[in-house]
């Protein structure tokens, strides 16, 4: 069976990723959660700190605050939030992923867990798990 890889957390899904697809691992909804403006990222994930925003998304320097950011950048932010919240498999039954599982998932999409973990420390987010 063909697997489809979540662009945010690297989880292999059976379902094709399309508008409205929700990843059972990171629980992000495609073309909903990933539609973020620069202002939303700055205020929700950088605590209003432009230096933090520059560190995690330097390509946004000079972009208007009201502008929606490129999907790849939104996925980066959502990936950092998922890691900051513990990189858990969120859908029922919830489970704690081992560091090895998280590393393997992120490797599916070309990212290094340790590097992302460092960046995730810079962002702010509501630490409660989404229901």
N, C-alpha and C positions, 0 to 999 in steps of 0.2 A: 504494500500500500504506500502511495506517495505521501511524504510528510511535508508540511508547510512550516517554515521557521518564523517565529515571532521576531520582528525586527527590533523589538525593545529588549526582550530578555533572552532570546535564543531558544525558547522552548519549541520542541517539535510537535506540531498539531496535525490531526488528521483532516481538519477542515481547511478549505482554501481561505486565505486571508482576503477579506473584502470589506467594504463599508459596513460598519456595525459589528464586525467580528470582535469578540472579546477573548483575549488570551486567558486561559484558565490559570496560568501561572502568575503573571504580573497583573492580571485583571484590567488591563488597559483596553479601551474600545477604540478600534481604528476609525479614523475620520471623525472622532468626537474628542477624546482625551488628547489627541495629538494636534488639535487646532488651537494653538497658543499664540498670543501676541507677545511682543517683546516686553510690554508693560506687565502682562500676567506673569511671565517668567521672573522678571525683576522683583515684583512685589511678593509673589507666592513662594518662590524658591531661592531668592537671593536676599531676602529681608531688606529690599530696597538698596542694596549695596552694589554700585556699578562695578567696583573692582572684582567682586565675586562673579558677576555676570561676564565680565571680560575674560576672566580665567576659564570659565566653563564653556563660553561661547563667544570667542573673540570676533567671529564673523558678524556678530550683531552690532559691533561698533559702527556708529553712523546710521543705523537703521532706525526709522521712525518708531516711536513707542507704540503707536496704534497698529503697526503693521503685523500681519501674521507671519510667523517665522517659517522657514523651510521645514518640511516634515522631518528630515534627517536630524535637524537641530532639536525639534520637539521630542523625537524619539530619544535623543541623547539625554535630555532633561528627565524624561520619564524613566529611563534606564537608571539614572543616578538616584532618583527617588526610590525606585524599587530596591536598589542596593542599600540605600540609607535605612530603609525600613526592614532590612534583614534578608533581602532576596528570598522571600518565602513563596511557596506555592500557595496561592491565596484561595482558589476555589475549593469547595468542599470535596473530599475531606482535606482540610488544611494540613500542610506538613512542612517541617523545617527541611530545607534542602541542605545537603552536606556541602562543604566548600568545594569539594571535587565536582559535585553535580553542577553547582553554579559556574565553576570555571569551564566545564564542558559546554554548558549552554551558551555562555558568552563567547566561547571559541567558535561555536556554530556561526556567529555573526561577526567574527573577527576582532573581538575585544578581549583585553586582559583584565581579569577580575581585580588584581591588586592595584592596577593603575586607576580603574574606575572607583575602587573603594576610597582611594586618597581624594579624588575629586568629590565624591559623595559627601565627604566630611564638611565641605564648604557650603553645601546647600542647606536650606531650611525647608521643613515640610511638616505637616501634621503627621505625627508618628503613629496614629491609630490606623489599623488595617481597614481597608475599604470593605464594606459588606456587600 
